[in-house]
């Protein structure tokens, strides 16, 4: 089994192009199952073993979405074994736990404007932080994608750049005029020649955790009592596009979602706009 697992992880990295972080997560989720079920060969991964594992996960009070991470890793592993003609359980035998739709972490337009204006641009860190917030809202980048950017990532002439997102997928990202100006102010104030677009005071690349703390700080400074994360700005980017008439398929591409069903979580946010349409166009109001 250890050989199967190692081959599977190499397959994810090389043939499927998964990031090292993703491969490590798959390894971790599978390791938990193998420690629990202790299968010695592929045929030991039975429906009953998986049922007991699911019960064990559930009794640990894990959220359904978290339980699904383990099941997805196991299902992908079984699919890999099946493709190698191994005698094992069909991956279709694993059904994911049903999850309830979570409310999106949204802030109002007024709160968003206060957040974007919160950094004091008279300081070096303030100009950097303004650029970070503007870029997150302008592009809908994931925080890991933002942290990976370098100075030469952005085409300043076109106001766009390519980003390699989840699953190694490359997409085109566009930078608004306001975000471009904030980025230029940030870079003009830097005296170092380090490649990363965003640096800490120690001249090291900012991490996702650092950006999360930064966003929380400015949300509090802006008087926003809701939970605000970098992903909140990604949500704001998507809903802003939809409310202004963007096509759902276009938003999917801009966000880098592999499936449009993922993007559809935003559509119920715009349902409230339907009321005004009904009132304007229905003849018996």
Protein Blocks (a to p, Z undefined) as FASTA:
>chain_A
ZZmmmmmmmmmmmmnopafklmmmmmmmmmmmmmmnopabfklmcfklmmmmmmmmmmno
pafklmmmmmmmmmmmmmmmmmnopacddfklpccddddddddddddfklmmmmmmmpcc
kbmklmmmmmmmmmmmmnopafklmmmpcfklpcfknopacdddehhiacdddddfklmm
mmmmmmmmpcbfcfblbdcfkopacdfklmmmmmmmmmmmnopabdcdfklmmmmmmmmm
mmnopafklmmmmnopabfklmmmmmmmmmmmmmmmmmmmmmbZZ
